[in-house]
Amino acid sequence: MNYQKYITINPKILAGKPVITGTRIPVDIIIKKLGQNMNVEEILQDYPRVTKKAILASLRYAGEIISKEEIYPLTP
């Protein structure tokens, strides 16, 4: 799945925060809802403009961002 079809980053929309394409719903809200044990069906009910594919794209986007994160171990 190509998450770019479902995720938009535009400096003119929410100061460049990643959002679900065609909405002003930030990706981080979707990820937080999933982390709060909300299931996909509940998210779809709360955000009718969001699709299941957009929710999955949000997870894929988050995974790609985290995989690029650089870790610097702290030494005592």
N, C-alpha and C positions, 0 to 999 in steps of 0.2 A: 504494500500500500504506500502510495506517495502522499505523505502528510501535507506537503505544500498545497495540495488542492483544497485542504480543509482548514489550514492555519494561515492567517494573514498577519504580517508585521508591517505596519505603516505608521510612520512618525505622526501622522495627522489623526490617527485613531488611538485613543487612550495612551498618548505619548509614546507610541511604539511598542506597547505590550503586545505579545502574541494573543490574537483573538480568533474565535471561530469565524471563518469566512462568512461574510454577509451579516454579521452580528457585532455587537459590542461586548460579547461575553468572553472574558479573558480565559485563556487556557488554564491558568493556575487555579481558577475557581473550579473547573471541571476536575482537575487532579485532586484538589482539596476535598471535594465532595466524595470522590472515590475513596480517599484516605479516611474519611469519616464513616466508612462502611455503607455509603449510599450505593445502591445498585444502579445499573444502567437504566433500567425502566423508570426508577424514581427520578433520575436526572432528566430523562426525556419528558417526564410529566412536568417537572419544574421549569424546564427550558424547552418549550415546544419547537423552537427554531433550530435546535441542535439535533443532529442525527447520530445514530450509533457509530457510523463510520467516522464522524467528527470526534466522538469520544475516544475511539481507538487511535485516531490520528494524534490526539492530544497526548496519549500515553507514549506513542512512538516518538513524538517531538521531545517530550520530557526525557525519555531514554537516551536520545541522541545528544541532548544538551549535557546530561550527566556523564555520558561516556567521554565527552570532550574535556571534562573538568580536570584540571591539573591539581594533583595532590602534593603538598610539600610537607613531609614528615617533620615534626618538631623534635629537636634533640635536646635532652635535658642539660 
